[in-house]
């Protein structure tokens, strides 16, 4: 992703406006800066120098009278007697497990900050997965710190946040990036404490405190440059990697709250797929973008966002694994491979794929290929159970596909030879699944022995998603195969006695898909 603004600059601008609003005199062109705000840095403000304005802004000053007027006449909007967020007790248990793993170490987990899309336009903020997992908070520039207790008995957790704008200063109406009248109200520290069940402090004081800290420290890297800078002489890459690996592996087994959120994500995703089928005629008249927009509407209405870029691949685009350009034609007689997932308000995502006949009916070859992928997925899902090796579902799925490719004369057997040499991968391409949770490819930093070489446990959630992809320029297959891509993907929860298909609300067999599409279009 595009690097965002350094957090140190963000905090400095906030500190400036929180200290004092300096009425200004008009600026000369030479004094105009390119900042978003009419805020100068702290030294210049204290020296009484003119406050900088965004270049080409229409206002060049704030009069004494206006500054005074804006300080008063505002109602008390502090929220009181708030109930904790639903995940607060679960986040507390996760912090306890983290504390037990790293006794005596100071642990620093930043949320990250806004990232620039272009000029002064930012991407929508999404906190780091580790921060969201341990706090339930989604505030930019937040930082969770676990301080070791002096007696060595556990940690004291504190969340560091940007406080609300004081109406006595100018940030709330002058700061176009963080002012409440520009971007909306944020919680006060007292409100955050009630919601998250954590002591909350001013994040603007944290970097300096960390610079002065002693003792072992670990930080989750890659999210907050200023925090990492404050700790650069106190941390090591190896120790920080151990922290990230632990938090990745801790997410493998989902708690009850997480399972509920994943089911919500899947249920909304199912409704999004129904929306797409209902509007396929409009997509035919436009492009794959109509499918993308239709699903996105459901994601934004019922959730926070899409969990990843929607793959709306019609016709030969279905043979491109991550086709997210979504600018192609949608033609009757072709297949539509739709791989999409709603992300809930708590940031858990679904990941579901269906391959649909755009005109509602598979032709003979499409059905043959689809049914082979379905049979492969059935074998994979059957292998998902507690105590099984993680790789078992992949191996089971790949065996079925290899058998069909040999049966169709596309590969020379025996099947064991094909699997040993991986020859089926010309058309299967990818692994058959992955962990799912707060990230679409969850637990990505886990050790190999704990993930793909590990054992399935109740509470784990993974995708099972075999596919066959015959490229349009593949001269090794009959011409009629070329340009056909099929993938079927479901979100599977490992249970005490087997598994549960969270996305079972969507039909999977070719016949059921046709019946379902007809019913959705009529209803």
Steps between C-alpha positions, in 0.01 A plus 500: 500500500601860451693629805297728721602822670749457780316487828748733668376781273139410576556513874699822475213674318257380765724617783526841343130563473434357845737750657368825359317646207707796384304774321688587186580777263472442126790299361725582212529246219850415623369402843225272376564133562344191348344366820135399514430718801539855616729372773867580534752284682536533875809720499358751254169512684666574830703771327181662372588459135221486242312173484558318172211432269455245228644636179227667295257495792240776493548606863838634600431592861278461805399820672516538879123541505432182299746298706330611820153440358583142405615413852159520665131429456534124456291242685655227715495190278700265725348151494455333835396157633614327182487123470821318401526387139404137445857381444643672813508187721643292215768760433589496870549123488722538193711759680534265795633226271744747346617612844564142607710435189735797550544554875709804592497652150339828406274425202400772252226441241415800276183544297672695224389822338334638192669423169503742209319405180592819320600847615273572801259209446540196724390141472231389744672405820531139609696428820770238519355157556706447816369823654137426414532145631635614838280806556181497293589861408525637145645845562787632290822585684399287799763293680454218751779467755540214746730613781652223714395524863788587734461175692521302176139387531341562162453829318303821532327579170442859389357627175641825366266706285461850362263685736196690380557849369455752781250763390727754664756457225471512124565143395136398500413743221829591335670164451361357177657163564416439865261773613160378615308742279689363200519125555267429791511452873743261665462355847647672801751306707237447770256362244764271356573359844134406544469347155825303495545415868850648495669804655540759223769766474608770256702344217682829440703429813588142414799531266702700752407261781617205290831671426565517873379147572737237630489122486416262214250626241324340205298683234280391211682660208379652178215717627638805684832654401518743792444228760760280334737796493457556871593136562776454243773450762286272717365235262637232271352355184513150645311590818242702310448214257429266792224737614340512156525124455335437837211735421456335161486152647272613784232584243492148355235373743202732503302578815120512509488869417719453193298203374185707530656786306621268225149361466363855472755575229404187309126563532540850358718360224231249405253788466757686290525205261121498471511872417744428218287225348198729518677768295696293248296646214629846590855366512453358152404848384806657664798300630647308792507833685125476552551171684776653710285800591198286580691288748675804647163655581406200712838508673467865594136475606541195723868516590806719511630433150605220270765281660718505185470611140202326343584264213218535247647298216281426199594278209876449453575738789393213728834335423688789668514420870479854634316683225403826676504739203139398441474689173402222264181404318236278660366276226219239503646154448815581700571423863536760776751423773403716799743496792394753764451549872330748732707633789296555817506815711746318725727424199444124459468399136336229298667353191260319270514406131234376265529443126168580336365454145410854396194383308393272785595167340835316470580356161628141483873578528453770763298254708765229465775731622281648773396159629864391519584804713195434718607139551847623589360746753279232655808285556684793652219599736465139616865507605450800730464365855677529834824306515545494123813645349445844355625380161249215481220704343735635234635155417149353478380774266805486275470123463148528360604768252803297390274198445265699280783654297638154433152369422445778245829422329661832591770331711670165468457283808531337732348748745774438757761612250297813417473592868864426573614729220224756560398485135135582579613845610507621139121525539443503879764770561450580871474344842155380599439733794623719783412619849227763528420765760587865550716467190378320192830308509507482878789385717743575215802549727454168683782247497469238228492223759204667669312570176531292182696226679276517804186323619141623480327591827140590584448873449728532200337649189637445152398518140475201269525631145618270220488619143578416140622770264550446127675805359377646172844449344564148632572286195532180707123470548219469245380835370162470668666494845688824444377800696304299758578556867312346793555543874270407788590634844339464840590606853533193721506501881669209675264366769541246779361221282587611147424827325228750419469679169433861601416587139272202443217745433625525142437199275801313365392222262451602138132406507438688824680808369271507195188456714613768744581751225159451341323549834699814585429658162128426530469608862 
